[in-house]
Amino acid sequence: MDFRDSPVLDATLRLLLPFIVVFSFQLFSYGANSPGGGFQAGVAFGTIVVVLDLVWRRRVYHDRIFAGMELGGLLLLGALLMLGWLETGRPFPDPAAWIGQGLLFSNVLMWLLNLGIFLEVAGSIVLIVRRLMESER
Amino acid sequence: MNGICSRAVTAVLVAGLVLLAIRTAPPEPPHRDHATTEVISLAHRWNIRNLVTAIYLGPRAADTFLEVMVVTLAVIGLRHLGERP
């Protein structure tokens, strides 16, 4: 019996998926004020998708979704980079001018940067591992 | 015989590096230096608590962006490799 045929694994992953997705959102959202950040969130999100692909032997979500996530993250980071160059002549704007309220948006620029990195890394991890799995077949 | 020799040499090298690391390790705990104080003041100015975020999205933001570009290039490269006839 292959490990992928295990009903325990199947049920566990189905139950864990929404929690891990929400946890990855928490990691990038509160990354400026607690351990975490865009990279960690992207890796968590990408990993659960890759594990599901492996266990369920099919692509859980289409490649286009992750390509779209990656493009969105890239565009967001590019826009913030351009904004910084136009404002200050340096990469990215001055974070001191983007201070918000509360713990979630304590600094709006940090939140946006973490979001961009999360989208980019999550999309990339899934696409890279899927391509590598394809090439092995 | 070759395998045993190379393992022995590796073991000696690793042991030597470990001894060197132990001998040169600072006896006192690390203290806050100027750079750490700067990062703490940056984080305070930007209203964030995570000092790691203050570094990789602050003074090293360009490196972060370049790292993101490297990941993107990996995706593009793998895609083109897959499309090769």
Backbone of each chain as ProteinMPNN parsed JSONL, in Angstrom:
{"seq_chain_A": "MDFRDSPVLDATLRLLLPFIVVFSFQLFSYGANSPGGGFQAGVAFGTIVVVLDLVWRRRVYHDRIFAGMELGGLLLLGALLMLGWLETGRPFPDPAAWIGQGLLFSNVLMWLLNLGIFLEVAGSIVLIVRRLMESER", "coords_chain_A": {"N_chain_A": [[0.851, -1.21, 0.0], [0.581, 2.148, -0.915], [1.829, 5.153, 0.596], [0.304, 7.284, -0.059], [-2.217, 6.346, -0.329], [-3.3, 6.272, 2.125], [-5.988, 6.661, 4.327], [-5.902, 8.114, 6.649], [-3.911, 10.019, 6.286], [-5.046, 11.417, 4.168], [-7.429, 12.434, 5.311], [-6.351, 13.986, 7.369], [-4.838, 15.922, 5.991], [-6.853, 17.228, 4.57], [-8.203, 18.397, 6.683], [-6.218, 19.975, 7.782], [-5.512, 21.797, 5.798], [-7.13, 24.327, 5.56], [-6.395, 25.554, 7.983], [-3.624, 25.847, 7.785], [-3.472, 27.549, 5.611], [-4.713, 29.832, 6.643], [-2.955, 30.304, 8.737], [-0.641, 30.926, 7.297], [-1.461, 33.326, 6.225], [-1.611, 34.785, 8.557], [1.063, 34.821, 9.277], [2.31, 36.489, 7.343], [0.824, 38.795, 7.614], [1.111, 39.737, 10.27], [3.778, 39.862, 10.352], [5.488, 41.996, 10.741], [5.444, 42.512, 13.397], [5.642, 40.242, 14.899], [7.236, 36.997, 15.092], [7.853, 35.912, 11.831], [6.771, 36.713, 8.537], [6.963, 37.648, 5.03], [8.413, 35.708, 3.504], [8.433, 33.344, 5.089], [5.688, 32.909, 5.311], [4.999, 32.503, 2.631], [6.434, 30.171, 2.096], [5.175, 28.355, 3.847], [2.554, 28.29, 2.826], [3.043, 27.51, 0.156], [4.213, 25.023, 0.608], [2.17, 23.39, 1.726], [0.462, 23.198, -0.438], [2.067, 21.856, -2.289], [2.493, 19.441, -0.937], [-0.105, 18.445, -0.916], [-0.461, 18.104, -3.667], [1.324, 16.021, -4.073], [0.292, 13.948, -2.471], [-2.357, 13.614, -3.305], [-1.967, 13.116, -5.934], [-2.513, 14.766, -8.079], [-2.887, 17.998, -9.612], [-3.723, 20.321, -7.329], [-4.678, 22.957, -7.453], [-4.951, 25.018, -10.364], [-2.084, 25.783, -12.419], [-2.183, 28.368, -13.311], [-3.231, 29.934, -11.309], [-1.214, 30.157, -9.425], [0.763, 31.266, -10.959], [-0.445, 33.682, -11.416], [-0.5, 34.654, -8.803], [2.208, 34.96, -8.342], [2.858, 36.843, -10.284], [1.263, 38.967, -9.414], [2.445, 39.526, -6.912], [4.965, 40.313, -7.771], [4.358, 42.582, -9.307], [3.313, 44.241, -7.33], [5.546, 44.597, -5.633], [7.261, 45.76, -7.482], [5.865, 48.124, -8.043], [5.984, 49.415, -5.564], [8.713, 49.704, -5.385], [9.229, 51.466, -7.522], [7.785, 53.645, -6.612], [9.278, 54.349, -4.383], [11.689, 55.084, -5.634], [10.838, 57.283, -7.081], [9.999, 58.98, -5.058], [12.085, 59.202, -3.101], [14.458, 58.56, -4.34], [15.64, 56.243, -3.603], [15.538, 52.628, -3.221], [12.291, 51.612, -2.521], [9.814, 53.318, -0.54], [10.088, 55.668, 2.28], [9.666, 54.062, 5.275], [8.854, 55.346, 7.6], [6.952, 57.192, 6.929], [4.668, 55.789, 6.579], [3.242, 54.941, 8.745], [0.771, 53.25, 10.573], [-2.17, 52.196, 12.342], [-2.791, 50.154, 15.256], [-1.975, 46.606, 15.596], [-1.918, 45.05, 13.288], [-1.736, 46.774, 11.052], [0.499, 48.306, 11.766], [2.612, 49.371, 10.428], [2.023, 50.315, 7.295], [3.435, 50.104, 4.9], [5.285, 48.045, 5.425], [3.511, 45.953, 5.708], [2.451, 45.788, 3.113], [4.779, 45.178, 1.662], [5.442, 42.707, 2.798], [3.199, 41.295, 1.959], [3.53, 41.326, -0.833], [5.93, 39.842, -1.048], [5.087, 37.418, 0.054], [3.1, 36.567, -1.814], [4.664, 36.279, -4.098], [6.659, 34.377, -3.34], [5.116, 32.17, -2.515], [3.73, 31.495, -4.884], [5.936, 30.955, -6.533], [7.266, 28.778, -5.284], [5.436, 26.672, -5.553], [5.206, 26.482, -8.344], [7.857, 25.935, -9.101], [8.412, 23.458, -7.805], [6.455, 21.877, -8.982], [7.263, 21.918, -11.683], [9.709, 20.614, -11.445], [8.85, 18.111, -10.585], [7.451, 17.328, -12.825], [9.482, 17.106, -14.696], [10.767, 14.929, -13.773], [9.183, 12.823, -14.352]], "CA_chain_A": [[0.0, 0.0, 0.0], [1.345, 3.385, -1.013], [1.465, 6.072, 1.692], [-0.693, 8.239, -0.562], [-3.549, 5.74, -0.226], [-3.701, 6.248, 3.527], [-7.134, 7.531, 4.636], [-5.508, 8.999, 7.767], [-3.186, 11.143, 5.673], [-6.005, 12.175, 3.362], [-8.323, 13.188, 6.206], [-5.543, 14.975, 8.1], [-4.498, 17.03, 5.095], [-8.076, 17.993, 4.292], [-8.512, 19.208, 7.869], [-5.133, 20.936, 8.039], [-5.355, 22.796, 4.725], [-7.588, 25.686, 5.858], [-5.637, 26.136, 9.101], [-2.3, 26.261, 7.315], [-3.657, 28.734, 4.759], [-4.957, 30.972, 7.545], [-1.699, 30.54, 9.459], [0.289, 31.626, 6.403], [-1.921, 34.724, 6.152], [-1.238, 35.419, 9.821], [2.513, 35.009, 9.283], [2.747, 37.676, 6.6], [0.107, 39.983, 8.08], [1.69, 40.204, 11.525], [5.221, 39.637, 10.273], [6.255, 43.151, 11.189], [5.385, 42.637, 14.853], [5.849, 38.95, 15.551], [8.041, 36.157, 14.213], [7.159, 35.573, 10.595], [7.147, 37.559, 7.419], [6.497, 37.195, 3.722], [9.082, 34.475, 3.061], [7.938, 32.213, 5.879], [4.289, 32.68, 4.942], [4.993, 31.921, 1.291], [6.92, 28.789, 2.178], [4.131, 27.553, 4.494], [1.454, 28.142, 1.872], [3.518, 26.71, -0.972], [4.491, 23.649, 1.031], [0.94, 22.601, 1.874], [-0.056, 22.92, -1.788], [2.939, 20.829, -2.875], [2.207, 18.172, -0.241], [-1.401, 17.975, -1.426], [-0.211, 17.614, -5.024], [2.013, 14.724, -3.987], [-0.555, 12.919, -1.852], [-3.553, 13.391, -4.107], [-1.51, 12.733, -7.284], [-3.06, 15.666, -9.1], [-2.654, 19.411, -9.26], [-4.863, 20.738, -6.514], [-5.168, 24.164, -8.124], [-4.289, 25.169, -11.649], [-0.839, 26.568, -12.43], [-2.47, 29.792, -13.601], [-3.495, 30.65, -10.05], [0.067, 30.455, -8.79], [1.443, 32.224, -11.831], [-1.1, 34.957, -11.13], [-0.023, 35.113, -7.483], [3.591, 35.402, -8.486], [2.842, 38.1, -11.046], [0.71, 39.992, -8.523], [3.47, 39.892, -5.939], [6.031, 41.021, -8.492], [3.851, 43.912, -9.664], [3.201, 45.031, -6.095], [6.898, 44.979, -5.216], [7.768, 46.693, -8.498], [5.197, 49.421, -7.855], [6.543, 50.049, -4.361], [10.095, 50.077, -5.719], [9.154, 52.683, -8.347], [7.322, 54.729, -5.747], [10.433, 54.753, -3.575], [12.651, 55.792, -6.483], [10.283, 58.595, -7.438], [9.898, 59.833, -3.856], [13.321, 59.453, -2.362], [15.639, 58.174, -5.105], [16.171, 54.98, -3.092], [14.529, 51.566, -3.349], [11.169, 51.588, -1.585], [9.601, 54.589, 0.173], [10.517, 55.729, 3.669], [8.618, 53.442, 6.095], [8.395, 56.243, 8.67], [5.797, 57.961, 6.444], [3.554, 54.865, 6.347], [2.824, 54.391, 10.037], [-0.678, 53.102, 10.704], [-2.661, 51.981, 13.713], [-3.019, 48.761, 15.631], [-0.862, 45.679, 15.418], [-1.944, 44.528, 11.927], [-1.23, 47.803, 10.138], [1.351, 49.238, 12.501], [3.286, 50.073, 9.337], [1.324, 49.855, 6.088], [4.424, 49.734, 3.874], [5.807, 46.727, 5.781], [2.449, 44.984, 5.403], [2.389, 45.626, 1.65], [5.99, 44.473, 1.227], [5.29, 41.308, 3.197], [2.179, 40.707, 1.078], [4.169, 41.1, -2.129], [6.879, 38.737, -0.926], [4.289, 36.199, 0.275], [2.496, 36.149, -3.085], [5.727, 35.887, -4.997], [7.323, 33.155, -2.879], [4.14, 31.072, -2.532], [3.545, 31.105, -6.277], [7.174, 30.389, -7.082], [7.554, 27.459, -4.717], [4.548, 25.676, -6.15], [5.557, 26.319, -9.76], [9.176, 25.299, -9.211], [8.332, 22.041, -7.442], [5.649, 21.18, -10.007], [8.101, 21.724, -12.881], [10.711, 19.587, -11.144], [8.151, 16.816, -10.559], [7.127, 17.01, -14.226], [10.685, 16.711, -15.429], [11.219, 13.62, -13.301], [8.345, 11.743, -14.901]], "C_chain_A": [[0.88, 1.252, 0.0], [0.901, 4.323, 0.116], [0.369, 7.044, 1.252], [-2.116, 7.676, -0.48], [-4.079, 5.748, 1.197], [-4.877, 7.186, 3.772], [-6.823, 8.505, 5.768], [-4.831, 10.246, 7.212], [-4.144, 12.039, 4.905], [-6.894, 13.049, 4.253], [-7.554, 14.291, 6.926], [-5.233, 16.178, 7.219], [-5.717, 17.881, 4.772], [-8.421, 18.916, 5.462], [-7.467, 20.301, 8.083], [-5.081, 22.077, 7.035], [-5.869, 24.187, 5.1], [-6.807, 26.337, 6.994], [-4.279, 26.633, 8.634], [-2.41, 27.486, 6.415], [-3.856, 29.97, 5.633], [-3.678, 31.314, 8.317], [-0.701, 31.285, 8.585], [-0.136, 33.089, 6.252], [-1.524, 35.476, 7.426], [0.261, 35.727, 9.837], [2.916, 36.269, 8.529], [2.063, 38.937, 7.124], [0.755, 40.579, 9.321], [3.204, 40.07, 11.534], [6.059, 40.803, 10.752], [6.318, 43.244, 12.71], [5.538, 41.327, 15.6], [6.691, 38.104, 14.607], [7.237, 35.752, 12.98], [7.641, 36.488, 9.493], [6.688, 36.93, 6.118], [7.105, 35.872, 3.283], [8.52, 33.255, 3.77], [6.496, 31.873, 5.494], [4.197, 32.018, 3.569], [5.425, 30.469, 1.299], [5.845, 27.895, 2.798], [2.999, 27.259, 3.513], [1.867, 27.234, 0.718], [3.708, 25.255, -0.601], [3.219, 22.828, 1.138], [0.35, 22.282, 0.499], [0.763, 21.802, -2.437], [2.664, 19.463, -2.238], [0.88, 17.596, -0.726], [-1.254, 17.427, -2.845], [0.368, 16.206, -4.986], [1.067, 13.634, -3.495], [-1.756, 12.59, -2.73], [-3.254, 13.086, -5.57], [-2.162, 13.572, -8.376], [-2.772, 17.095, -8.655], [-3.908, 19.934, -8.569], [-5.501, 21.993, -7.099], [-4.349, 24.349, -9.381], [-3.034, 26.028, -11.512], [-1.099, 28.051, -12.586], [-2.678, 30.599, -12.323], [-2.167, 31.063, -9.415], [0.915, 31.383, -9.65], [0.862, 33.618, -11.604], [-0.653, 35.533, -9.799], [1.384, 35.676, -7.601], [3.652, 36.742, -9.222], [2.319, 39.243, -10.182], [1.731, 40.474, -7.511], [4.571, 40.726, -6.57], [5.602, 42.444, -8.839], [3.762, 44.809, -8.436], [4.577, 45.503, -5.643], [7.496, 45.987, -6.19], [7.169, 48.079, -8.327], [5.764, 50.147, -6.644], [7.985, 50.489, -4.602], [10.108, 51.38, -6.512], [8.737, 53.881, -7.517], [8.472, 55.264, -4.896], [11.432, 55.545, -4.387], [12.161, 57.189, -6.826], [10.278, 59.539, -6.245], [11.251, 60.227, -3.307], [14.587, 59.147, -3.15], [16.286, 56.895, -4.599], [15.126, 53.895, -3.261], [13.528, 51.644, -2.201], [11.047, 52.91, -0.812], [10.089, 54.519, 1.616], [9.403, 55.144, 4.553], [8.064, 54.363, 7.184], [7.157, 57.041, 8.253], [4.553, 57.094, 6.28], [3.053, 54.255, 7.651], [1.313, 54.373, 10.127], [-1.054, 52.91, 12.153], [-2.844, 50.501, 13.974], [-1.798, 47.9, 15.33], [-0.766, 45.218, 13.954], [-1.32, 45.515, 10.951], [-0.369, 48.813, 10.886], [2.238, 50.023, 11.531], [2.75, 49.508, 8.028], [2.314, 49.412, 5.01], [4.988, 48.348, 4.15], [4.777, 45.65, 5.444], [2.381, 44.727, 3.906], [3.609, 44.866, 1.126], [5.906, 42.994, 1.593], [4.265, 40.595, 2.322], [2.788, 40.373, -0.284], [5.125, 39.918, -2.093], [6.135, 37.416, -0.741], [3.722, 35.677, -1.042], [3.564, 35.584, -4.021], [6.331, 34.543, -4.607], [6.361, 31.963, -2.935], [3.941, 30.56, -3.956], [4.769, 30.397, -6.834], [7.444, 28.986, -6.577], [6.704, 26.391, -5.392], [4.957, 25.422, -7.6], [6.89, 25.595, -9.918], [9.064, 23.81, -8.901], [7.515, 21.266, -8.476], [6.466, 20.924, -11.263], [9.125, 20.631, -12.639], [10.064, 18.202, -11.118], [7.811, 16.374, -11.978], [8.345, 16.462, -14.941], [11.177, 15.344, -14.99], [10.416, 12.495, -13.909], [8.846, 11.272, -16.248]], "O_chain_A": [[1.798, 1.387, 0.809], [-0.254, 4.293, 0.54], [-0.391, 7.558, 2.072], [-3.093, 8.422, -0.55], [-5.19, 5.28, 1.449], [-4.791, 8.375, 3.465], [-7.405, 9.587, 5.842], [-5.135, 11.37, 7.61], [-4.064, 13.265, 4.982], [-7.087, 14.236, 3.99], [-8.055, 15.406, 7.073], [-5.353, 17.322, 7.658], [-5.628, 19.108, 4.706], [-8.866, 20.048, 5.274], [-7.79, 21.409, 8.51], [-4.663, 23.187, 7.365], [-5.119, 25.154, 4.975], [-6.58, 27.547, 6.971], [-3.832, 27.707, 9.035], [-1.546, 28.362, 6.446], [-3.25, 31.016, 5.399], [-3.366, 32.487, 8.52], [0.007, 32.171, 9.064], [0.707, 33.982, 6.161], [-1.15, 36.648, 7.379], [0.681, 36.765, 10.347], [3.758, 37.034, 8.999], [2.643, 40.022, 7.087], [0.927, 41.794, 9.41], [3.838, 40.152, 12.586], [7.217, 40.623, 11.128], [7.15, 43.97, 13.254], [5.56, 41.321, 16.831], [6.846, 38.457, 13.438], [6.093, 35.308, 13.082], [8.772, 36.974, 9.513], [6.11, 35.843, 6.095], [6.406, 35.009, 2.752], [8.175, 32.257, 3.136], [6.133, 30.704, 5.367], [3.415, 31.088, 3.369], [4.854, 29.637, 0.595], [5.626, 26.783, 2.318], [2.547, 26.121, 3.39], [1.141, 26.311, 0.347], [3.406, 24.359, -1.389], [3.187, 21.683, 0.687], [-0.203, 21.2, 0.302], [0.202, 20.903, -3.064], [2.611, 18.45, -2.935], [0.762, 16.387, -0.922], [-1.852, 16.406, -3.185], [-0.032, 15.324, -5.746], [1.044, 12.529, -4.038], [-2.125, 11.426, -2.88], [-4.166, 12.829, -6.356], [-2.334, 13.095, -9.498], [-2.46, 17.36, -7.495], [-4.993, 19.98, -9.149], [-6.723, 22.076, -7.223], [-3.205, 23.903, -9.467], [-2.93, 26.876, -10.626], [-0.355, 28.887, -12.074], [-2.348, 31.783, -12.258], [-2.022, 32.186, -8.93], [1.691, 32.187, -9.132], [1.591, 34.611, -11.601], [-0.451, 36.74, -9.67], [1.706, 36.722, -7.038], [4.393, 37.648, -8.839], [2.858, 40.35, -10.21], [1.871, 41.674, -7.275], [5.047, 41.704, -5.993], [6.373, 43.391, -8.687], [4.095, 45.993, -8.496], [4.756, 46.674, -5.308], [8.154, 46.945, -5.783], [7.866, 49.086, -8.448], [5.999, 51.355, -6.692], [8.424, 51.517, -4.086], [10.889, 52.286, -6.222], [9.257, 54.985, -7.684], [8.617, 56.472, -4.713], [11.968, 56.549, -3.918], [12.932, 58.148, -6.862], [10.519, 60.738, -6.386], [11.537, 61.402, -3.077], [15.686, 59.444, -2.681], [17.343, 56.492, -5.085], [13.945, 54.198, -3.429], [13.916, 51.734, -1.036], [12.051, 53.538, -0.476], [10.455, 53.453, 2.111], [8.298, 55.687, 4.573], [6.934, 54.18, 7.638], [6.402, 57.512, 9.103], [3.498, 57.594, 5.888], [2.496, 53.157, 7.646], [0.65, 55.358, 9.8], [-0.375, 53.38, 13.066], [-3.026, 49.702, 13.056], [-0.757, 48.38, 14.882], [0.334, 45.017, 13.438], [-0.482, 45.147, 10.127], [-0.485, 50.02, 10.675], [2.571, 51.182, 11.775], [3.0, 48.349, 7.698], [2.056, 48.448, 4.29], [5.156, 47.553, 3.225], [5.125, 44.574, 4.957], [2.267, 43.579, 3.475], [3.483, 44.011, 0.249], [6.259, 42.13, 0.79], [4.441, 39.425, 1.982], [2.587, 39.281, -0.817], [5.129, 39.089, -3.003], [6.521, 36.403, -1.324], [3.846, 34.493, -1.352], [3.374, 34.543, -4.649], [6.495, 33.667, -5.456], [6.748, 30.872, -3.355], [3.978, 29.356, -4.206], [4.661, 29.378, -7.515], [7.811, 28.102, -7.352], [7.206, 25.329, -5.757], [5.043, 24.271, -8.03], [7.026, 24.731, -10.784], [9.571, 22.984, -9.66], [7.848, 20.128, -8.807], [6.383, 19.845, -11.849], [9.385, 19.812, -13.52], [10.662, 17.23, -11.577], [7.875, 15.186, -12.296], [8.262, 15.489, -15.691], [11.906, 14.672, -15.719], [10.878, 11.356, -13.984], [8.256, 10.371, -16.846]]}, "seq_chain_B": "MNGICSRAVTAVLVAGLVLLAIRTAPPEPPHRDHATTEVISLAHRWNIRNLVTAIYLGPRAADTFLEVMVVTLAVIGLRHLGERP", "coords_chain_B": {"N_chain_B": [[40.141, 0.977, 0.68], [40.831, 3.549, -0.13], [38.415, 4.801, 0.468], [38.364, 4.633, 3.271], [40.577, 6.152, 3.962], [39.832, 8.696, 2.987], [37.614, 9.202, 4.569], [38.811, 9.244, 7.067], [40.487, 11.461, 6.838], [38.576, 13.466, 6.446], [37.244, 13.291, 8.901], [39.25, 14.12, 10.642], [39.631, 16.745, 9.751], [37.111, 17.89, 10.256], [36.986, 17.582, 13.026], [39.105, 19.206, 13.737], [38.127, 21.724, 12.887], [35.953, 22.01, 14.59], [37.222, 22.108, 17.082], [38.664, 24.437, 16.75], [36.58, 26.27, 16.525], [35.482, 26.091, 19.062], [37.598, 26.976, 20.651], [37.943, 29.612, 19.766], [35.57, 30.791, 20.389], [33.658, 33.404, 21.866], [34.013, 34.067, 25.346], [32.341, 35.634, 26.898], [28.869, 36.691, 27.023], [27.212, 37.912, 24.019], [27.212, 41.434, 23.45], [25.191, 44.385, 23.103], [25.823, 46.166, 20.228], [26.721, 49.031, 18.249], [25.403, 48.712, 15.783], [23.234, 47.042, 16.399], [21.812, 48.664, 18.142], [21.106, 50.665, 16.394], [19.329, 49.312, 14.677], [17.296, 48.714, 16.43], [16.397, 51.276, 17.029], [15.514, 52.046, 14.512], [13.375, 50.244, 14.119], [11.703, 51.122, 16.132], [11.163, 53.691, 15.248], [9.729, 53.139, 12.952], [7.518, 51.954, 13.943], [7.327, 49.165, 14.371], [7.805, 45.806, 15.678], [9.3, 43.574, 15.128], [12.572, 42.87, 14.781], [14.002, 41.604, 12.798], [12.45, 41.965, 10.547], [12.739, 44.708, 10.397], [15.314, 44.85, 9.475], [15.454, 43.315, 7.029], [13.526, 44.499, 5.469], [14.237, 47.048, 5.57], [17.184, 48.53, 5.793], [18.253, 46.523, 4.175], [16.529, 46.147, 2.066], [16.792, 46.202, -0.683], [18.344, 43.94, -1.157], [16.518, 41.992, -0.436], [14.604, 42.337, -2.408], [16.13, 41.601, -4.632], [16.561, 38.927, -4.022], [14.0, 37.933, -4.292], [13.768, 38.302, -7.001], [15.594, 36.396, -7.898], [14.286, 34.025, -7.277], [12.114, 34.276, -8.971], [13.433, 34.216, -11.433], [14.288, 31.592, -11.356], [11.876, 30.245, -11.672], [11.149, 31.094, -14.245], [13.316, 30.11, -15.702], [13.083, 27.321, -15.298], [10.68, 26.899, -16.553], [11.287, 27.463, -19.223], [13.162, 25.467, -19.67], [11.564, 23.25, -19.548], [10.093, 23.615, -21.823], [11.759, 23.101, -23.856], [12.493, 21.335, -26.91]], "CA_chain_B": [[41.237, 1.696, 1.377], [40.635, 4.953, -0.474], [37.255, 5.288, 1.217], [38.729, 4.753, 4.696], [41.49, 7.309, 4.054], [39.112, 9.973, 2.814], [36.778, 9.391, 5.763], [39.69, 9.612, 8.187], [40.919, 12.858, 6.623], [37.406, 14.306, 6.706], [36.982, 13.304, 10.35], [40.281, 14.961, 11.267], [39.35, 18.143, 9.393], [35.912, 18.339, 10.988], [37.359, 17.698, 14.446], [39.945, 20.406, 13.846], [37.267, 22.91, 12.778], [35.137, 22.101, 15.823], [38.115, 22.572, 18.159], [38.965, 25.849, 16.463], [35.377, 27.056, 16.845], [35.335, 26.12, 20.528], [38.684, 27.791, 21.219], [37.817, 31.026, 19.418], [34.246, 31.303, 20.778], [33.807, 34.408, 22.922], [33.583, 33.551, 26.641], [31.243, 36.42, 27.49], [27.698, 36.762, 26.143], [27.314, 39.056, 23.089], [26.598, 42.658, 23.964], [24.604, 45.234, 22.058], [26.766, 47.119, 19.664], [26.125, 50.188, 17.586], [24.494, 48.277, 14.712], [22.002, 46.532, 17.016], [21.073, 49.82, 18.664], [20.536, 51.351, 15.223], [18.173, 48.548, 14.188], [16.218, 48.889, 17.426], [15.817, 52.627, 16.875], [14.777, 52.027, 13.247], [12.109, 49.543, 14.351], [10.867, 52.004, 16.96], [10.722, 54.82, 14.392], [8.756, 52.645, 11.985], [6.373, 51.403, 14.686], [7.252, 47.711, 14.261], [8.502, 45.161, 16.79], [10.167, 42.5, 14.665], [13.843, 43.477, 14.357], [14.423, 40.959, 11.553], [11.723, 42.705, 9.507], [13.351, 46.04, 10.292], [16.545, 44.743, 8.696], [15.319, 42.861, 5.637], [12.67, 45.434, 4.724], [14.765, 48.387, 5.818], [18.479, 48.768, 5.138], [18.562, 45.472, 3.197], [15.334, 45.915, 1.238], [17.217, 45.917, -2.058], [18.746, 42.523, -1.183], [15.271, 41.221, -0.393], [14.017, 42.401, -3.749], [16.966, 40.785, -5.527], [16.306, 37.522, -3.712], [12.712, 37.639, -4.928], [14.055, 38.199, -8.447], [16.275, 35.115, -8.115], [13.241, 32.996, -7.258], [11.345, 34.464, -10.217], [14.276, 33.725, -12.526], [14.268, 30.129, -11.278], [10.609, 29.802, -12.265], [11.22, 31.332, -15.697], [14.309, 29.184, -16.241], [12.521, 25.964, -15.313], [9.621, 26.876, -17.566], [11.92, 27.355, -20.546], [13.788, 24.151, -19.765], [10.492, 22.305, -19.812], [9.536, 23.803, -23.169], [12.743, 22.73, -24.866], [12.122, 20.068, -27.592]], "C_chain_B": [[41.132, 3.202, 1.162], [39.517, 5.572, 0.35], [37.605, 5.523, 2.663], [39.626, 5.97, 4.877], [40.73, 8.619, 3.969], [38.21, 10.236, 4.013], [37.619, 9.843, 6.942], [40.129, 11.066, 8.066], [39.762, 13.808, 6.919], [37.143, 14.419, 8.196], [37.992, 14.206, 11.055], [40.009, 16.434, 10.985], [38.169, 18.694, 10.184], [36.24, 18.534, 12.461], [38.201, 18.951, 14.666], [39.117, 21.683, 13.806], [36.437, 23.106, 14.044], [35.999, 22.635, 16.973], [38.44, 24.046, 17.989], [37.796, 26.735, 16.85], [35.216, 27.184, 18.354], [36.382, 27.042, 21.133], [38.494, 29.274, 20.943], [36.455, 31.598, 19.795], [34.413, 32.297, 21.918], [33.293, 33.877, 24.259], [32.409, 34.329, 27.217], [30.066, 36.464, 26.509], [27.818, 37.982, 25.22], [26.625, 40.285, 23.66], [26.075, 43.477, 22.8], [25.665, 46.182, 21.538], [25.99, 48.2, 18.924], [25.083, 49.776, 16.553], [23.17, 47.796, 15.287], [21.151, 47.694, 17.522], [20.412, 50.579, 17.521], [19.28, 50.661, 14.732], [16.996, 48.721, 15.141], [15.582, 50.262, 17.253], [15.04, 52.743, 15.563], [13.406, 51.394, 13.443], [11.158, 50.422, 15.158], [10.316, 53.157, 16.123], [9.64, 54.39, 13.412], [7.559, 51.967, 12.632], [6.215, 49.89, 14.471], [8.106, 47.085, 15.365], [9.506, 44.11, 16.335], [11.45, 43.107, 14.1], [14.343, 42.868, 13.049], [13.738, 41.659, 10.373], [12.346, 44.074, 9.303], [14.633, 45.983, 9.475], [16.231, 44.39, 7.25], [14.347, 43.699, 4.816], [13.121, 46.875, 4.926], [16.069, 48.591, 5.065], [18.805, 47.735, 4.045], [17.376, 45.172, 2.28], [15.717, 45.578, -0.198], [17.654, 44.453, -2.183], [17.524, 41.627, -1.185], [14.638, 41.194, -1.777], [14.821, 41.548, -4.722], [16.75, 39.296, -5.277], [14.988, 37.074, -4.335], [12.906, 37.475, -6.436], [14.72, 36.866, -8.768], [15.246, 33.987, -8.178], [12.419, 33.067, -8.539], [12.132, 33.931, -11.409], [14.305, 32.203, -12.537], [12.993, 29.586, -11.921], [10.66, 29.936, -13.779], [12.179, 30.339, -16.344], [13.759, 27.777, -16.351], [11.437, 25.848, -16.379], [10.21, 26.72, -18.956], [12.608, 26.017, -20.728], [12.736, 23.104, -20.126], [9.965, 22.4, -21.217], [10.499, 23.381, -24.253], [12.334, 21.44, -25.53], [13.089, 18.948, -27.247]], "O_chain_B": [[41.304, 4.008, 2.076], [39.631, 6.688, 0.858], [37.182, 6.525, 3.238], [39.46, 6.733, 5.829], [40.946, 9.533, 4.764], [38.059, 11.385, 4.429], [37.211, 10.705, 7.72], [40.145, 11.809, 9.048], [39.95, 14.836, 7.57], [36.854, 15.503, 8.703], [37.634, 14.963, 11.957], [40.141, 17.275, 11.875], [38.216, 19.806, 10.709], [35.83, 19.52, 13.074], [38.03, 19.663, 15.656], [39.356, 22.612, 14.577], [36.246, 24.23, 14.506], [35.567, 23.498, 17.737], [38.486, 24.804, 18.958], [37.977, 27.808, 17.426], [34.86, 28.247, 18.864], [36.073, 27.813, 22.042], [38.837, 30.109, 21.78], [36.201, 32.777, 19.549], [35.208, 32.074, 22.831], [32.216, 33.282, 24.294], [31.579, 33.77, 27.935], [30.252, 36.293, 25.305], [28.45, 38.973, 25.586], [25.57, 40.177, 24.285], [26.474, 43.278, 21.653], [26.315, 46.901, 22.297], [24.761, 48.258, 18.978], [24.022, 50.391, 16.446], [22.107, 48.095, 14.744], [19.931, 47.708, 17.353], [19.295, 51.077, 17.66], [18.287, 51.312, 14.409], [15.849, 48.855, 14.714], [14.36, 50.394, 17.322], [14.032, 53.446, 15.497], [12.395, 51.934, 12.991], [9.956, 50.458, 14.895], [9.158, 53.547, 16.267], [8.746, 55.167, 13.079], [6.681, 51.459, 11.934], [5.092, 49.391, 14.396], [9.002, 47.725, 15.916], [10.448, 43.789, 17.058], [11.424, 43.778, 13.069], [15.03, 43.536, 12.277], [14.358, 41.913, 9.341], [12.469, 44.546, 8.173], [15.002, 46.973, 8.843], [16.684, 45.077, 6.334], [14.348, 43.615, 3.587], [12.446, 47.809, 4.493], [16.069, 48.801, 3.852], [19.543, 48.034, 3.106], [17.246, 44.056, 1.777], [15.056, 44.772, -0.853], [17.371, 43.801, -3.189], [17.506, 40.605, -1.87], [14.194, 40.148, -2.251], [14.243, 40.844, -5.551], [16.756, 38.498, -6.214], [14.883, 35.958, -4.846], [12.285, 36.617, -7.063], [14.435, 36.27, -9.807], [15.331, 33.105, -9.032], [12.071, 32.039, -9.12], [11.573, 33.275, -12.288], [14.341, 31.59, -13.604], [13.032, 28.582, -12.633], [10.273, 29.024, -14.51], [11.89, 29.791, -17.408], [13.94, 27.11, -17.37], [11.302, 24.81, -17.027], [9.705, 25.948, -19.772], [12.634, 25.485, -21.838], [12.994, 22.191, -20.911], [9.452, 21.425, -21.765], [10.131, 23.304, -25.426], [11.877, 20.521, -24.851], [12.929, 17.826, -27.728]]}, "name": "protein", "num_of_chains": 2, "seq": "MDFRDSPVLDATLRLLLPFIVVFSFQLFSYGANSPGGGFQAGVAFGTIVVVLDLVWRRRVYHDRIFAGMELGGLLLLGALLMLGWLETGRPFPDPAAWIGQGLLFSNVLMWLLNLGIFLEVAGSIVLIVRRLMESERMNGICSRAVTAVLVAGLVLLAIRTAPPEPPHRDHATTEVISLAHRWNIRNLVTAIYLGPRAADTFLEVMVVTLAVIGLRHLGERP"}
